Amino acid sequence: MAISLSVVVLLAIVLVVMIRSGSIKPGPAIVAALFGFFLASTDMAPSINRFMNSISDMISQISF
């Protein structure tokens, strides 16, 4: 749960920065956010969640 919340916060920050810098307009940003919202309620959501968890596990195993 903490990882998914961190990803949401990170993506929100990136979205705000992109809107403020002008690289994405508010209209397409809203469409992208709504797409993600509705994608979360489809049958693909568990697969996406497993993929993101495997990526975060892989990153956490990298030792510097």
Buried (B, 14 or more C-beta within 10 A) or exposed (E): EEBEEEEEEEEEEEBEEBBEEEEBEEEEBEEBEEEEEEEEEEEEEEEEEEEEEEEBEEEEEEEE
